[in-house]
Amino acid sequence: MKLVRYGDTGSEKPGILDADGALRDLSAHVSDIAGDMLNDAALDRLRALDPASLPLVTGDPRIGTCVGNIGKFMCIGLNYSDHAAETGAAIPEHPILFMKANSAISGPYDDVIMPRGSTKTDWEVELGVVIGTTAKYVTEADALTHVAGYCLCNDVSERHFQTALTGQWTKGKSCDTFGPTGPWLVTRDEIPDPQALNMSLDVNGVRRQTGTTSTMIFSVAQVISHLSQLMTLHPGDVISTGTPPGVGMGIKPNPVYLKAGDVMELTIDGLGQQRQTVRADD
């Protein structure tokens, strides 16, 4: 299934794509794509519905983030061997974890707003993992059974804030709108191998990132298992699992960063596309 949340920010409704890719309303069957409705039993109830029998959503509504009421937005840094190489960083021994503030989360087509003082806003296409059932001390073998589904994320980053301001990476990762997520939550049955997905990102029509999840240093299962040893993962938590090479800061000899008016377009096999226009904060 491809589950969608649509409507104005803060008032999104649940939806599902039918066989023709048309958006159908799920409001009569579920209040939101969030929390307890992400477990296998709840998803099976939605799967039993005939999408063609649901009300067709007309017009061109805004598409919101594909998961509501996200609990934790966790991100894994330097998780692609070829990306670590382009930044000159050593291969980490364990998954590097940082958090994005939930106020950074935005829809897949919403504008990305560069904060005041930004000089090095960068892009990062990433595979997002949505937790469906509580995970604590889980093994790698069982880790993927706790996944509701997968989505596309853009881990937008302000590199000056991230590296030059005293503190941790979170400063450069948590600016408003720096977490576009969606457009769809694709249930895990449609993604049999999360380590075999091609991904790309263009800026102004120029291909900047091309990669595959097969080059992850730590697989999705390894990441989930590792994090679950440290903290309980809850339904609706999101893990953004790292980015392949081609980020702006890695361009040699002169890094390239986003400016107002730039357009980012992202895609991952089976997970849809994102498109954001960059603008400066007022």
C-alpha positions as CSV (number, residue, x, y, z in Angstrom):
1,M,0.0,0.0,0.0
2,K,1.0,3.6,-0.6
3,L,-0.5,5.7,2.3
4,V,-0.7,9.5,2.0
5,R,-1.6,12.4,4.2
6,Y,-3.1,15.4,2.4
7,G,-4.4,18.8,3.2
8,D,-3.3,22.0,4.9
9,T,-0.5,21.9,7.4
10,G,-1.8,20.6,10.7
11,S,-5.1,19.5,9.2
12,E,-4.0,16.6,7.0
13,K,-6.4,13.7,6.2
14,P,-5.4,10.1,5.6
15,G,-5.5,8.7,2.1
16,I,-4.4,5.8,-0.1
17,L,-3.4,5.5,-3.7
18,D,-5.5,3.2,-5.9
19,A,-4.3,1.0,-8.6
20,D,-4.3,3.9,-11.1
21,G,-2.3,6.2,-8.7
22,A,-5.4,8.3,-7.8
23,L,-5.8,9.5,-4.3
24,R,-8.6,8.1,-2.2
25,D,-9.8,9.3,1.2
26,L,-9.4,7.0,4.2
27,S,-11.1,9.2,6.8
28,A,-14.0,6.9,7.3
29,H,-11.7,4.1,8.3
30,V,-8.8,5.7,10.2
31,S,-8.2,9.1,11.8
32,D,-4.6,9.4,10.7
33,I,-1.6,7.6,9.4
34,A,0.1,7.6,12.8
35,G,0.9,5.7,16.0
36,D,-1.2,2.6,16.6
37,M,-2.5,2.3,13.1
38,L,1.0,1.5,11.8
39,N,1.1,-2.0,13.3
40,D,0.5,-5.1,11.1
41,A,-3.0,-5.7,12.2
42,A,-4.2,-2.2,11.5
43,L,-2.4,-2.1,8.2
44,D,-4.0,-5.4,7.3
45,R,-7.4,-3.9,7.9
46,L,-6.6,-1.1,5.5
47,R,-5.2,-3.6,3.0
48,A,-8.5,-5.5,3.0
49,L,-10.3,-2.4,1.7
50,D,-11.0,-1.9,-2.0
51,P,-9.4,1.5,-2.8
52,A,-11.8,1.9,-5.8
53,S,-14.7,2.0,-3.3
54,L,-13.3,4.9,-1.3
55,P,-14.1,8.6,-2.1
56,L,-11.9,10.1,-4.8
57,V,-10.0,13.1,-3.7
58,T,-10.5,15.9,-6.2
59,G,-8.5,19.0,-7.0
60,D,-4.8,19.4,-6.2
61,P,-4.5,19.2,-2.4
62,R,-1.2,19.8,-0.6
63,I,0.6,16.5,0.3
64,G,1.8,16.5,3.8
65,T,4.4,14.4,5.6
66,C,3.4,10.7,5.2
67,V,3.4,10.0,8.9
68,G,1.5,12.1,11.5
69,N,2.6,12.8,15.1
70,I,6.2,11.6,14.5
71,G,7.7,10.7,17.9
72,K,11.4,10.7,17.2
73,F,13.1,11.8,14.0
74,M,16.4,9.9,14.1
75,C,19.1,10.3,11.5
76,I,22.2,8.2,10.7
77,G,25.3,10.1,9.6
78,L,28.1,8.9,7.3
79,N,26.3,5.7,6.6
80,Y,27.4,5.2,3.0
81,S,31.0,4.2,2.3
82,D,31.2,6.4,-0.8
83,H,29.8,9.4,1.0
84,A,32.2,9.0,3.9
85,A,35.0,9.0,1.3
86,E,33.9,12.2,-0.4
87,T,33.8,14.0,3.0
88,G,37.2,12.6,4.0
89,A,35.7,11.0,7.1
90,A,36.7,7.6,8.5
91,I,34.3,4.7,8.3
92,P,32.4,4.7,11.7
93,E,32.6,1.7,13.9
94,H,29.0,2.1,15.0
95,P,26.0,4.0,13.5
96,I,26.4,7.7,14.1
97,L,23.1,9.1,15.5
98,F,21.8,12.6,15.5
99,M,18.2,13.9,15.9
100,K,16.2,16.3,13.8
101,A,13.8,18.6,15.7
102,N,10.2,17.6,14.9
103,S,9.7,21.3,13.9
104,A,11.9,20.6,10.9
105,I,9.5,18.1,9.4
106,S,7.7,19.3,6.3
107,G,5.8,18.0,3.3
108,P,7.6,16.6,0.2
109,Y,6.6,19.5,-2.0
110,D,6.7,22.3,0.6
111,D,9.3,25.1,0.2
112,V,12.6,24.6,1.9
113,I,13.4,27.8,3.8
114,M,17.0,28.8,4.3
115,P,17.4,30.4,7.8
116,R,18.8,33.8,8.4
117,G,22.6,33.7,8.3
118,S,22.7,30.5,6.1
119,T,25.6,30.3,3.8
120,K,26.0,26.6,3.3
121,T,22.6,24.9,3.0
122,D,23.0,21.4,1.4
123,W,20.9,18.5,0.2
124,E,20.8,14.8,1.2
125,V,18.5,12.2,-0.4
126,E,17.8,9.4,2.1
127,L,15.8,6.3,2.7
128,G,13.3,6.8,5.6
129,V,12.2,3.9,7.8
130,V,8.9,4.2,9.7
131,I,8.6,2.0,12.9
132,G,5.3,0.2,13.1
133,T,5.6,-1.8,16.4
134,T,7.5,-1.2,19.6
135,A,11.2,-2.3,19.3
136,K,13.4,-2.8,22.3
137,Y,16.5,-5.0,22.3
138,V,15.6,-6.6,19.0
139,T,18.0,-8.7,16.9
140,E,19.0,-7.9,13.4
141,A,17.1,-11.0,12.3
142,D,13.8,-9.6,13.7
143,A,14.4,-5.9,13.1
144,L,12.5,-5.5,9.9
145,T,9.4,-7.1,11.3
146,H,9.1,-3.9,13.4
147,V,8.9,-1.7,10.2
148,A,5.6,-0.3,9.0
149,G,7.1,0.9,5.8
150,Y,9.5,3.2,4.0
151,C,9.5,6.7,2.7
152,L,11.7,9.3,1.0
153,C,13.5,11.9,3.1
154,N,15.6,14.9,2.3
155,D,18.0,15.5,5.2
156,V,18.6,19.2,4.4
157,S,21.6,20.5,6.3
158,E,23.2,23.8,7.0
159,R,26.9,22.9,7.0
160,H,28.1,26.1,8.7
161,F,25.6,25.6,11.5
162,Q,26.5,21.9,11.6
163,T,30.3,22.2,11.8
164,A,31.3,25.7,12.8
165,L,28.9,26.6,15.6
166,T,29.9,25.1,18.9
167,G,27.7,22.1,19.5
168,Q,26.5,19.0,17.8
169,W,25.3,18.3,14.2
170,T,21.7,18.9,15.3
171,K,22.2,22.6,15.0
172,G,22.6,22.4,11.2
173,K,20.0,19.7,10.8
174,S,17.0,21.1,12.7
175,C,16.2,24.3,10.9
176,D,12.5,24.8,10.0
177,T,11.5,22.8,6.8
178,F,14.8,20.8,6.9
179,G,13.0,17.5,7.0
180,P,10.8,16.9,3.9
181,T,9.3,13.5,4.3
182,G,7.0,11.5,1.9
183,P,5.1,11.7,-0.4
184,W,4.1,8.1,0.5
185,L,4.4,5.7,3.3
186,V,5.0,2.5,1.3
187,T,4.3,-0.6,3.4
188,R,7.2,-3.0,3.9
189,D,5.5,-5.8,1.8
190,E,6.1,-3.6,-1.3
191,I,9.8,-3.2,-0.5
192,P,11.1,-6.7,-0.1
193,D,14.8,-5.6,0.1
194,P,15.5,-2.1,1.5
195,Q,19.2,-2.7,0.6
196,A,18.5,-2.8,-3.2
197,L,17.0,0.7,-3.9
198,N,18.4,3.2,-6.3
199,M,18.2,6.8,-5.3
200,S,19.0,10.2,-6.9
201,L,18.8,14.0,-6.3
202,D,18.9,16.8,-8.9
203,V,19.3,20.5,-8.3
204,N,18.0,22.7,-11.0
205,G,17.9,19.7,-13.4
206,V,21.5,18.8,-12.8
207,R,22.1,15.3,-11.3
208,R,24.0,15.7,-8.0
209,Q,23.4,12.4,-6.2
210,T,23.2,9.0,-7.6
211,G,23.4,6.0,-5.3
212,T,22.1,2.8,-4.0
213,T,21.2,1.6,-0.5
214,S,23.4,-1.4,-1.2
215,T,26.4,0.7,-0.2
216,M,25.1,1.4,3.3
217,I,27.8,0.7,5.9
218,F,25.1,-0.3,8.4
219,S,22.0,-2.0,6.9
220,V,18.4,-1.0,7.9
221,A,18.2,-4.1,10.1
222,Q,21.5,-3.3,11.8
223,V,20.5,0.3,12.4
224,I,17.2,-0.7,14.0
225,S,18.8,-3.4,16.1
226,H,21.5,-1.0,17.3
227,L,19.1,1.8,18.2
228,S,16.8,-0.5,20.0
229,Q,19.6,-1.5,22.4
230,L,19.9,2.2,23.4
231,M,16.3,3.3,23.4
232,T,12.8,2.0,22.8
233,L,11.6,2.6,19.3
234,H,7.9,3.4,19.1
235,P,5.2,3.3,16.4
236,G,5.6,6.4,14.3
237,D,9.3,7.0,14.9
238,V,11.2,7.7,11.8
239,I,14.8,6.8,11.0
240,S,16.5,8.6,8.1
241,T,19.3,6.2,7.2
242,G,22.0,8.3,5.5
243,T,22.9,9.7,2.1
244,P,25.0,8.5,-0.9
245,P,27.8,10.7,-2.4
246,G,27.1,13.9,-4.3
247,V,26.3,16.4,-1.5
248,G,27.2,20.0,-2.1
249,M,30.0,20.1,0.5
250,G,31.7,17.2,-1.2
251,I,32.0,18.8,-4.7
252,K,35.7,19.4,-5.5
253,P,37.4,21.8,-5.7
254,N,34.7,24.2,-4.8
255,P,31.7,23.1,-2.8
256,V,28.2,24.1,-4.1
257,Y,25.4,25.1,-1.8
258,L,21.7,26.0,-2.3
259,K,20.5,29.5,-3.0
260,A,17.0,31.0,-3.1
261,G,15.1,29.9,-6.2
262,D,16.9,26.6,-6.5
263,V,14.8,23.5,-7.1
264,M,15.6,20.0,-5.6
265,E,14.1,16.9,-7.1
266,L,14.5,13.6,-5.3
267,T,13.6,10.0,-6.0
268,I,14.0,6.5,-4.6
269,D,12.8,3.3,-6.3
270,G,9.2,2.6,-5.4
271,L,8.9,5.5,-2.9
272,G,7.9,8.3,-5.2
273,Q,9.4,11.7,-5.8
274,Q,9.9,14.9,-3.9
275,R,10.3,18.5,-5.3
276,Q,11.2,21.5,-3.2
277,T,11.9,25.1,-4.1
278,V,14.4,26.9,-1.9
279,R,13.6,30.3,-0.5
280,A,15.2,32.6,2.0
281,D,13.5,33.3,5.3
282,D,11.8,36.6,5.7
